[in-house]
Amino acid sequence: MTPLVDTHCHLADPKLRPDADAVIERGRAAGVRAFVSVGAIGTIETDAATVAIAERYLDVYAVVGVHPHDAAGADSRRFDQLRELARSSRVLAIGETGLDFHYLHSPREAQEAALRRHLELAAELDRPIVIHCRAAEARLVEIVREVGMPRRAGVIHCFTGDAAAAREFLALGFFISFSGILTFKNAGALREAAQVVPDDRVLVETDAPYLAPEPYRGRVNEPAYVSRTLAALARLKDTAPETLADRVLENASRLFGFAAG
């Protein structure tokens, strides 16, 4: 079976957490060898639950942080709590942080301040950074250049920009991850951008329970569906899905530091 990795899912989300055991089993049955589960959304309890899930399963890894939607609440106490959770060997990265100027659920100033603190925390803990970016590519590039990339680099998760933005992020040292959006009919610009990302810097994800790929669009997403995004990306790159899957697993292992295979 083709070895797969879901580099960004939310197993502690209320839509998945009650059924997490079965969700993980269905992912394994579909060939998923590693699950990178991200907390970040809502309160610190989501991060704590994410770490707890990762500590139960050898093939699940955790990422902790504050989503830009919740950046207004990213005070010093929250960062102290993240630092404490990151003591677990199952926490492989910091995030998802970043900028979302499309929804603006938190003020721009709060998002930018939180992004800076996440970059500093990732550097302090020697972890890669996981970035969310929506309608804010230029500003995000500016802030990363000002603060500096963590030594372990990072990933732009659920990339939604154009080819020019992809090139900017690649120049900074980021990996770029594609979600089920790549399969949507109206994602022509995104598919063009995917073709400029070299095979050694590309990742795939579900962002489950959100953004289910075709033909599951509109349903609750889960890691088992990551193969749909991988297949779409392989077609764009004119390569065999098995070949690309091996490369993605290798890339994820290199970025996050877990053993591939």
Phi, psi and omega in degrees: 000139180300125180285127184239160172222135172260106187276001177197107173218169183235079185291341178268002175298144181305334180283343182242327189303317181298337183243024188302319181302313181290323178299315179295318179297319178294324176297313178300317180297333179273358177105004181287120181266337181213140180240122175258106186260128186252133175277253165070323187274125178087223185271175178298340179297329177295318177295316180298318178294324178297316178296320180299318177297315181297328180284348178269339187230131182291338182258010177246133180236156187245151172229134181235145181175195179234119179298145178303333175300330185254014187298334180299337179259012184274073181269182183298323179298319179297320180290327174297320179294320177297318179300319179293315178299325182290355173294337178294137178292349181276349179271110187257350183202168179246132180144188003275133175244187176136207183226133174230094180269003176280308182269327179052047176291337170237150180301152180305317183299321179292319178298316182293320178296317180295320178301315180300316181292324176295316179300319179293320180294318178299319178294317180300316184270358182055053176237153171290163181250140177250122190246134170255130180219124178220117178058035183210026187302312184297316181293322179297317178301317180300314183292318179297321178295322180291313184279323184102145177285142171301153181303327183274006177065212184179188184223139167272106184277153178045053183302133180230010183275190179260184184297323180297317178296320178301316180297321178298314181294320178298320180296331177282344180107007181285149159278159179233127185247138181248140181252190179297345176304330181302335182270353184286146184298327185268017185258037182300316180296324178293320178295325175295318179296323182299331183284348178266353181273120182294154184300333182275004179231012186257144176225163174230156184204170172255327193060026180304140013270013184263164166057048177300136180287164170297141006266020183260008185306134182097345178267172171291125181279157174206163186304331181301338183274000183298336179298331180294318178291319178300316181296320179296319180292322178297321178297319180295325182269000179053050179224162180289137179305322181297320180293316180292323179299318177299319181292318180297318179297320177296316179298315181297320177297319180293319182287308188272340175087022175259163181282126179285154174090000000 
